[in-house]
Amino acid sequence: MKLRRWPAHQIVWRWHFYAGLFCIPFMLLLSVTGGIYLFKPQVEAALDAPYEHLVLTGAAASAHQQVQAALEAVPGAVLHAYELQANPQSAVRVLVKQGAVISRVYVHPQTLQILNIAREDSKLMRIVHELHGNLLLGARGSYLVELAASWAIVMVITGLYLWWPKAGQGLAGVVYPRMRKSSRVFWRDLHGVVGFWISFFTLFLLISGLPWTKSWGGMLKEIRQIQTMHVQTGNIKIQPQDWTVGGVAAGEHAAHEGHAMQSHAHHHAQDYRLLDQLVATVAPLQLAPPVLIAPPSNKSADWTARSDAQNRPLRVNIRFDTVGNMIERKNFADRPWLDRLIGMGVAIHEGQLFGWFNQLLGVVTALGLVLLSVSAVVLWWKRLANASLFRTLGAPPNSQRPARFAWAMIAVVLSLGVLLPFFGLSLLLVLLMERYVMPYFPMLANYLGLRQAK
């Protein structure tokens, strides 16, 4: 007896269709916000331009005096971190914490005049990041983005399957669109060709973004913590990282901003004069900016200095004791392999690992995803041209036409279901509904394209 070769071609087509129907709104939003976030360094530099090249008529005040001026400007606040100046004419940035709110205070380095006070969570690029990561909905939004990203992976894989050229097809309609054919053929070619060219980097962006999600990122964090129980650097235990979107630890993610350090509470009477010595020690090290120096926290009596460069391999963490002696320096290369792997993925995802070309690659992919989404909607609308939207949603019906490499497709989807448990649960739910619920609603099954083709 010949085994049935599942999934049939139309089933792959239909799963691609519904994955796209669910993912397109998210892909448009993530493409636009991600494309903007690629230029975070340039945007923030432009916004901070008024605080550069200040006029100084004498020697600058000491670092601890600058911090004191910032704290007086925000009553009840404590020092969160001091950022080293990019140049002597730049305003000093002092991060202060008042309750749960972190503010950035711009201080004139000589006169100690307060030039501006801005909440970190109200910064333009911070809002863009939150919109990109959790739709401004917190944990619920993170789950939704993770689910959309997981199904987008399925969308790309099934799209590549459907794009795969047939014997003797040639390059037209495969690697470049046919311009002189009908409108429908043009849009179909455009959709397939663009999808092919950006598929690899799209998959990379989707996968490299998963460590920031609440569910999958939380699972990865647990794995990371188990790993740290067995990994030592010298005699110093490597601290666990927080990969989650809502994480506030000084981990690789650090909410993309790099300033979500440990809370510095109960330090109203802290003597910050040691900061002067630490600034003089850290500045000559030429760490990649921005460089933050933070006072002792509730969890540690040590001072810390760290590079929060978006290019993760440039990051450095340094610890100082209570008298200013360096007691540990940890470079990117000193981190466990999982940290390094994810850190490099983060840097590429943000367009910062290999300069302007990384940003260009990200922009091309973002624009390609927008074009892919638009062409998908156009094709769907054309498919409905001769059918009422109220009679069918436009997905192809089931058929017995066999699909090539069927078991390979099954293996890939099942593997994704195991590697991405949140996606696996949603996939199982969809299959159960299709198998056991839809037969009781024939009109709905017909509308969704679940009926058996004759």
Protein Blocks (a to p, Z undefined) as FASTA:
>chain_A
ZZdddddfklmmmmmmmmmmmmmmmmmmmmmmmmmmmmmmmmmmmmmmmmgoiacfbdcd
dfklmmmmmmmmmghiacfbdcddfbfkbccdddddehjaccdddddfklopafbdcdfk
lgfklmmmmmmmnoonajmlmmmmmmmmmmmmmmmmmmmmmmpccehkbjnhkloccfkb
cfklmmmmmmmmmmmmmmmmmmmmmmmmmmmpmklmmmmmmmmmmmmmmgcehjaccddd
dfbfklcbdcfklnonopaccddehilmpcfklmmmmmmmmmmnopacddddddddfkbc
bdcdddfbfblmlpccddddfkopafbdcdfklpcfklmmmmmmmmmmnopmnojklmmm
mmmmmmmmmmmmmmmmmmmmmmmmmpcfklpgoiacddfbdcehklmmmmmmmmmmmmmm
mlmmmmmmmmmmmmmmmmmmmmlmmmnopaccZZ
